[in-house]
Amino acid sequence: MLLASTQTAAGAETYIRDTEIEADIQAMMAPIWKVAGLDPNALHIYLIQDKQLNAFVAGGQNEFINTGVILRAKTPNHLIGVLAHETGHISGGHLTRFQEAARNASIEGIIAMVVGAAAAVASKGSSGSGAAMLPAEGVAERAFLQYSVGQEAAADQAALSFLDRSGQSARGLLEFFQILQGEELLSGVRQDPYLRSHPLTSQRIEYVRHHVEGSRFSDLPDSEANIALLKRIKAKLEAFISPPSSTLAAYPEKDQSVVARYARAIAYYRIPQLDKALPVIDGLIRDFPKDPYFRELKGQMLFENGRIADAIPPYEEAIRLAPGAALLRISLAQAYIETNDPAMNKRAIAHLNDALRTEDKESGAWRLLATAYGRDNQMGMAALALAEEGLSAGKKKVAQQQANRAKALLPKNSTAYNRAENIHREAGERDD
């Protein structure tokens, strides 16, 4: 699991990148995305560490969801219903101006825009004063924060169609709306952000309720596979973001289920008590040798405790088992770079280039690639990677400066040289 913080107008927000959780949510959502006419491989899931209820779409086919929605979901159908509604906004092309504005923004920038604008709206709905706002707060509220009631109704209709066509119940969406309905009278600062950005009306709730009453899928239970996925997602999230003592109390030693063992391994590693964490994760690896994520966790445990050489084999095994997991390649590449071994460094370059084909907004990975190229004495490519980092992070001046530097070092008219020219142009075309 990778945690990254971005400073927003409302404070520091942490977003989470985790290969396993993202893949599991994508697996649950694939039937919805397919009937919506979207390519499941083209959509990204991003988690924001926040206990409040919120979800939104931004920057193209990116769905953002607060951990609060996941942890409060009693069934997979709750989570699927919420994201089916957000998928309705994508398929409906809602808030086009925001989507275009955010398409080139970094993930941190998108979160800052939305969270900052939500804070501005909350402050206006409260009796307090002096709440932090984004500089473009007025534009934020008008242009991309709040959906119209008509857009919300259209997204509801789309979600209900997607759920029916994929043979799933809409009861989870209705129950989510009922939770929100109970919060409508709360002040702006106490309301969940979802309610502020997605206006809820009694007509919308009645429309969904009417659909649930008439749909032949309403009483269809969640699949056993989805139930197991959500249970493991929630256990992993709670183990990473809650105090280890809470995790150990929730999953005592007498509970020998896979989920409990997984949660305890994470809690022990976070204390840190590696002498307790490693035997637990080794036991899970022994019992489930084809599961890449237990090996990933072992690699993370060892790497973060300074055992770089020991971390490499489990990371390599994780990638062998999940070759398409770009985030795993980034983690392994970091371990390779930290060995200070030139041969390992070359491997890092290969893995990072592969990962960045799909994770080009991960500015930290571009920084790692720049480091690896620098250590390999490929200074032109290092500058190009720094230009990519600047572009992905929304730092246009840095992007242009490093692109110029790359052009001065790279063979003219080479693929890399042409990419540097394109970065310089793209950065110049972006708004400040």
C-alpha positions in Angstrom: 0.0 0.0 0.0 1.3 3.4 -1.0 0.1 6.5 0.9 0.6 10.0 -0.5 -0.4 13.3 1.0 -1.5 16.4 -0.9 -1.9 19.8 0.7 -5.4 21.1 0.0 -7.2 24.3 1.0 -8.9 22.2 3.7 -5.6 20.7 5.0 -3.5 17.7 4.2 -5.4 15.0 2.4 -4.0 11.5 2.1 -4.8 9.3 -0.9 -4.1 5.6 -1.1 -2.7 3.6 -3.9 -3.0 -0.1 -3.3 -2.8 -2.7 -6.1 -5.0 -5.3 -4.4 -7.8 -3.0 -3.3 -8.0 -1.2 -6.7 -8.0 -4.5 -8.5 -10.7 -5.9 -6.3 -13.0 -2.9 -6.7 -12.3 -3.0 -10.5 -13.4 -6.7 -10.5 -16.6 -5.8 -8.7 -17.3 -2.9 -11.1 -16.3 -4.6 -14.4 -19.8 -5.8 -15.2 -21.2 -2.2 -14.7 -18.5 -0.6 -16.8 -18.9 -3.1 -19.6 -22.7 -2.5 -19.9 -22.0 1.2 -19.7 -19.8 0.8 -22.8 -16.6 1.7 -21.0 -13.3 -0.2 -21.1 -12.7 -1.6 -17.6 -8.9 -1.5 -18.3 -9.2 2.3 -19.0 -10.8 3.2 -15.7 -8.8 4.0 -12.6 -9.9 3.8 -9.0 -8.4 6.2 -6.4 -9.0 6.0 -2.7 -9.0 9.1 -0.4 -8.4 8.5 3.2 -11.4 10.2 4.7 -14.1 8.7 7.0 -16.8 11.0 5.4 -19.0 9.7 2.6 -17.9 11.0 -0.8 -17.2 9.8 -4.3 -16.7 11.6 -7.5 -15.4 11.3 -11.1 -12.7 13.6 -12.5 -10.0 14.0 -15.0 -11.3 11.5 -17.5 -12.3 8.0 -16.5 -11.1 8.2 -12.9 -13.4 7.3 -10.0 -12.5 8.6 -6.6 -14.0 7.2 -3.5 -13.5 8.0 0.2 -12.5 5.1 2.5 -15.5 6.1 4.6 -17.8 4.8 1.8 -16.0 1.5 1.7 -15.8 0.9 5.4 -19.5 1.8 5.9 -20.6 -0.4 3.1 -22.5 -3.4 4.6 -22.6 -5.3 1.4 -20.8 -5.2 -1.9 -24.0 -4.0 -3.5 -23.8 -0.7 -1.5 -20.3 0.0 -2.9 -21.3 -1.1 -6.4 -24.5 1.1 -6.3 -22.5 4.2 -5.4 -19.9 3.7 -8.1 -22.6 2.8 -10.7 -24.1 6.2 -10.1 -20.6 7.8 -10.6 -20.3 5.8 -13.7 -23.5 7.3 -14.8 -21.8 10.7 -14.7 -19.0 9.5 -16.9 -21.3 7.9 -19.5 -23.5 11.0 -19.4 -20.6 13.4 -20.0 -21.6 15.6 -17.1 -19.5 18.6 -16.0 -17.6 18.5 -19.3 -15.8 21.8 -18.5 -14.5 20.3 -15.2 -13.5 17.1 -16.9 -11.4 19.0 -19.4 -9.9 21.2 -16.8 -9.0 18.2 -14.6 -7.9 15.9 -17.4 -4.3 17.2 -17.3 -4.2 17.8 -13.6 -2.2 15.6 -11.2 -4.1 13.3 -8.9 -3.1 15.5 -6.1 -4.4 18.5 -8.0 -7.8 16.9 -8.6 -8.2 16.0 -5.0 -7.1 19.5 -3.9 -9.7 21.1 -6.3 -12.6 19.0 -5.2 -11.8 18.8 -1.5 -11.0 22.6 -1.4 -14.3 23.5 -3.2 -16.2 21.2 -0.9 -14.7 22.9 2.1 -15.7 26.3 0.7 -19.3 25.1 0.3 -19.4 23.7 3.8 -18.1 26.9 5.3 -20.9 28.9 3.6 -23.4 26.5 5.0 -22.2 26.9 8.6 -22.2 29.8 11.0 -18.4 29.7 11.3 -16.1 32.1 9.4 -12.6 32.1 8.1 -12.8 28.6 6.5 -10.0 27.9 4.0 -10.9 28.1 0.4 -9.2 27.6 -2.9 -8.1 30.8 -4.7 -10.6 30.0 -7.5 -13.3 29.0 -5.1 -16.1 30.7 -7.0 -15.1 29.0 -10.2 -14.7 25.7 -8.4 -18.2 25.7 -7.0 -19.9 26.8 -10.3 -17.8 24.8 -12.7 -17.1 21.4 -11.1 -18.2 20.8 -7.6 -22.0 20.6 -7.7 -24.0 18.5 -10.1 -27.5 19.8 -11.1 -30.5 17.9 -9.9 -31.2 17.0 -13.6 -27.7 15.5 -13.9 -28.1 13.6 -10.7 -31.4 12.2 -11.9 -29.8 11.2 -15.2 -27.0 9.5 -13.4 -29.5 7.6 -11.2 -31.3 6.4 -14.3 -28.1 5.3 -15.9 -27.0 3.5 -12.7 -30.3 1.6 -12.4 -30.0 0.6 -16.1 -26.4 -0.6 -15.6 -27.4 -2.6 -12.5 -30.4 -4.3 -14.2 -28.4 -5.0 -17.4 -25.6 -6.6 -15.4 -28.1 -8.6 -13.3 -27.6 -6.8 -10.0 -29.8 -5.3 -7.3 -30.3 -1.5 -6.9 -31.2 -1.9 -3.3 -27.7 -0.9 -2.2 -28.0 2.5 -4.0 -31.4 3.1 -2.4 -30.0 2.3 1.1 -27.1 4.6 0.5 -29.5 7.4 -0.4 -31.5 6.7 2.7 -28.4 7.1 4.8 -27.8 10.5 3.2 -31.4 11.5 3.6 -31.0 11.2 7.3 -28.2 13.8 7.2 -29.9 16.4 5.1 -30.8 18.6 8.0 -27.2 18.7 9.4 -25.2 21.9 9.0 -22.8 22.2 6.1 -19.7 21.4 8.2 -21.3 18.2 9.5 -22.9 16.9 6.3 -21.0 14.3 4.3 -19.4 15.9 1.2 -21.4 13.6 -1.1 -24.6 15.2 0.0 -23.3 18.7 -0.7 -21.9 17.9 -4.2 -24.7 15.5 -5.2 -28.1 17.2 -4.4 -30.5 14.7 -3.1 -34.3 15.1 -3.6 -37.3 13.1 -2.4 -38.2 12.6 -6.0 -34.9 10.9 -6.7 -35.2 8.6 -3.7 -38.8 7.7 -4.7 -37.6 7.0 -8.3 -35.0 4.6 -7.1 -37.4 3.0 -4.5 -40.0 2.5 -7.3 -37.3 0.8 -9.4 -36.3 -1.5 -6.6 -39.9 -2.5 -6.0 -40.4 -3.4 -9.6 -37.0 -4.9 -10.6 -36.6 -8.7 -10.8 -33.1 -8.3 -9.6 -33.8 -6.4 -6.3 -33.6 -9.5 -4.1 -30.7 -11.1 -5.8 -27.9 -11.6 -3.3 -24.3 -10.5 -3.7 -22.0 -13.2 -5.1 -19.9 -15.1 -2.7 -16.8 -13.8 -4.5 -17.8 -10.1 -4.1 -18.7 -10.7 -0.4 -15.2 -12.2 0.2 -13.5 -9.3 -1.7 -15.3 -6.6 0.3 -14.5 -8.4 3.6 -10.8 -8.5 2.7 -10.7 -4.9 1.4 -12.3 -3.6 4.6 -9.9 -5.6 6.8 -6.9 -4.4 4.9 -8.0 -0.8 4.9 -8.8 -0.8 8.6 -5.5 -2.5 9.4 -3.5 0.2 7.6 -5.4 3.3 8.7 -6.6 2.4 12.2 -4.4 2.1 15.3 -2.7 -1.3 15.4 -4.2 -1.9 18.9 -7.7 -1.5 17.4 -6.9 -4.0 14.7 -5.5 -6.6 17.1 -8.6 -6.2 19.3 -10.9 -6.7 16.3 -8.9 -9.7 15.1 -7.7 -11.6 18.1 -5.3 -14.5 17.9 -8.1 -17.1 18.3 -9.5 -15.9 14.9 -7.5 -17.9 12.4 -9.4 -16.9 9.3 -7.4 -15.6 6.4 -8.7 -12.1 6.7 -7.8 -12.0 10.5 -4.3 -13.3 9.9 -3.8 -10.7 7.1 -5.0 -7.9 9.4 -2.8 -9.0 12.3 0.3 -9.2 10.0 -0.3 -5.6 9.0 -0.9 -4.4 12.5 2.3 -6.1 13.8 4.3 -4.6 11.0 3.0 -1.1 11.8 3.8 -1.3 15.5 6.5 -2.3 14.4 7.0 -5.8 15.5 8.6 -7.6 12.6 9.4 -10.6 14.7 5.6 -11.2 15.0 4.6 -9.9 11.5 6.9 -12.1 9.4 5.8 -15.5 10.8 2.1 -14.5 10.1 2.7 -13.4 6.5 5.0 -16.3 5.9 2.2 -18.6 7.0 -0.2 -17.0 4.6 2.3 -17.3 1.7 2.8 -21.0 2.5 -1.0 -21.6 2.6 -1.7 -19.4 -0.5 1.4 -19.6 -2.7 -0.4 -18.0 -5.7 -1.6 -14.9 -3.9 0.7 -12.0 -5.0 -0.5 -9.6 -2.3 0.8 -11.6 0.7 4.2 -11.5 -1.0 3.9 -7.8 -1.7 3.2 -7.1 2.0 6.2 -9.1 3.0 8.3 -7.1 0.6 6.9 -3.8 2.0 7.6 -5.0 5.6 11.2 -5.8 4.8 11.9 -2.8 2.6 10.5 -0.3 5.2 12.6 -1.9 7.9 15.8 -1.4 6.0 16.2 -5.0 4.8 16.4 -4.1 1.1 18.1 -7.2 -0.3 15.6 -9.4 1.6 12.6 -7.4 0.2 13.5 -8.0 -3.4 12.6 -11.8 -3.7 9.0 -11.4 -2.4 8.5 -8.4 -4.6 9.8 -10.3 -7.6 7.5 -13.2 -6.8 4.5 -10.9 -6.5 5.2 -9.5 -10.0 5.6 -13.0 -11.4 2.1 -13.8 -10.0 0.6 -10.4 -11.1 2.6 -9.2 -14.1 0.1 -6.5 -15.0 0.3 -4.8 -11.6 2.1 -1.5 -12.3 2.3 -0.4 -8.7 4.1 -3.6 -7.7 6.7 -2.8 -10.4 7.2 0.6 -8.9 7.8 -0.8 -5.5 10.3 -3.4 -6.8 12.1 -0.7 -8.8 12.5 1.4 -5.7 14.1 -1.6 -3.9 16.4 -2.2 -6.9 17.5 1.5 -6.8 18.2 1.4 -3.1 20.6 -1.5 -3.5 23.1 0.8 -5.3 23.9 -2.1 -7.6 24.3 -1.0 -11.3 22.7 -4.2 -12.6 19.7 -3.8 -10.3 19.5 -0.2 -11.3 19.1 -1.2 -15.0 16.3 -3.5 -14.0 14.6 -0.6 -12.1 14.7 1.4 -15.3 12.9 -1.4 -17.3 10.3 -1.9 -14.6 9.5 1.8 -14.2 9.2 2.3 -18.0 6.8 -0.5 -18.1 4.8 0.7 -15.1 4.6 4.3 -16.3 2.8 3.3 -19.5 -0.4 3.0 -17.4 0.6 5.0 -14.3 1.8 8.2 -16.0 0.2 10.4 -13.3 2.3 8.9 -10.6 4.8 11.7 -10.2 6.8 9.8 -7.6 7.5 7.1 -10.1 8.9 9.6 -12.6 11.2 10.9 -9.9 12.4 7.3 -9.3 13.0 6.9 -13.0 15.0 10.1 -13.1 17.1 8.8 -10.2 17.7 5.5 -11.9 18.7 7.2 -15.2 21.0 9.6 -13.3 22.8 6.7 -11.7 23.1 5.0 -15.1 24.7 8.2 -16.4 21.9 8.8 -18.9 21.5 12.4 -18.0 19.3 13.3 -21.0 16.8 10.6 -20.1 17.0 11.7 -16.4 16.0 15.2 -17.5 13.2 13.8 -19.6 11.9 11.9 -16.6 12.0 15.0 -14.5 10.1 16.8 -17.2 7.5 14.1 -17.1 7.4 14.4 -13.3 6.7 18.1 -13.6 4.0 17.6 -16.2 2.3 14.9 -14.1 2.4 17.1 -11.0 1.1 20.1 -12.8 4.3 22.1 -12.5 4.5 23.6 -15.9 7.6 25.7 -15.4 9.6 22.7 -14.1 8.3 20.6 -17.0 9.4 23.2 -19.5 12.8 23.7 -17.9 13.6 20.0 -17.7 12.3 19.5 -21.2 14.7 22.1 -22.5 17.5 20.5 -20.6 16.6 17.1 -22.0 16.6 18.4 -25.6 20.1 19.8 -25.1 21.3 16.4 -24.0 19.4 14.0 -26.2 20.1 13.1 -29.9 18.1 15.5 -32.1 14.9 13.9 -33.6 15.2 10.8 -31.4 12.0 9.5 -29.8 13.1 10.9 -26.5 14.0 14.3 -28.0 10.6 14.5 -29.7 8.9 13.6 -26.4 10.7 16.4 -24.7 9.5 18.8 -27.3 5.9 17.5 -26.8 6.2 18.0 -23.0 7.4 21.6 -23.5 4.4 22.3 -25.8 1.9 20.5 -23.5 3.1 22.4 -20.5 2.8 25.7 -22.3 -0.7 25.0 -23.4 -1.9 24.3 -19.8 -3.5 27.0 -17.7 -1.6 28.2 -14.6 
